[in-house]
């Protein structure tokens, strides 16, 4: 397919570093969808802090 490309070793390392923060965001999303806003907020704050440390500004 035209959109497929090979991921380099450096990109793989970067994605592995960013995965925990992205997981926190997804957990926060699930809590928010179930109306558990306090728990969602905690996970979002954790996501923000972890994203800062890995320079993952998209999340």
Wavefront OBJ file of the C-alpha trace (Angstrom):
o trace
v 0.000 0.000 0.000
v 1.257 3.516 -0.674
v 1.013 4.594 2.969
v 3.110 1.788 4.409
v 6.689 2.553 5.303
v 9.471 0.959 7.254
v 10.000 2.180 10.809
v 13.620 2.724 11.767
v 15.215 1.549 15.007
v 15.329 5.130 16.301
v 11.617 5.574 15.650
v 10.886 2.309 17.449
v 12.806 3.508 20.522
v 10.935 6.812 20.439
v 7.568 5.062 20.217
v 8.437 2.774 23.134
v 9.351 5.782 25.269
v 6.081 7.499 24.397
v 3.813 4.480 24.898
v 3.242 4.824 28.682
v 2.020 8.424 28.362
v -0.239 7.534 25.460
v -1.680 4.646 27.471
v -2.410 7.036 30.358
v -4.304 9.288 27.946
v -6.379 6.400 26.650
v -7.200 5.296 30.198
v -8.215 8.876 30.962
v -10.469 8.854 27.894
v -12.181 5.681 29.098
v -12.754 7.149 32.558
v -14.155 10.322 31.005
v -16.550 8.349 28.795
v -17.816 6.557 31.898
v -18.351 9.893 33.709
v -15.526 9.325 36.206
v -14.077 12.793 35.747
v -11.796 12.883 38.798
v -10.070 9.660 37.778
v -9.853 10.864 34.177
v -8.230 14.092 35.318
v -5.574 12.190 37.276
v -4.668 10.120 34.227
v -4.609 13.192 31.985
v -2.229 14.970 34.371
v 0.006 11.898 34.418
v -0.101 11.801 30.620
v 0.924 15.450 30.423
v 3.889 14.970 32.743
v 5.091 11.860 30.933
v 4.621 13.526 27.542
v 6.765 16.458 28.607
v 9.626 14.155 29.555
v 9.579 12.453 26.140
v 8.882 15.611 24.091
v 5.626 14.120 22.787
v 3.778 17.376 22.152
v 1.091 15.851 19.942
v -0.452 14.163 22.985
l 1 2 3 4 5 6 7 8 9 10 11 12 13 14 15 16 17 18 19 20 21 22 23 24 25 26 27 28 29 30 31 32 33 34 35 36 37 38 39 40 41 42 43 44 45 46 47 48 49 50 51 52 53 54 55 56 57 58 59
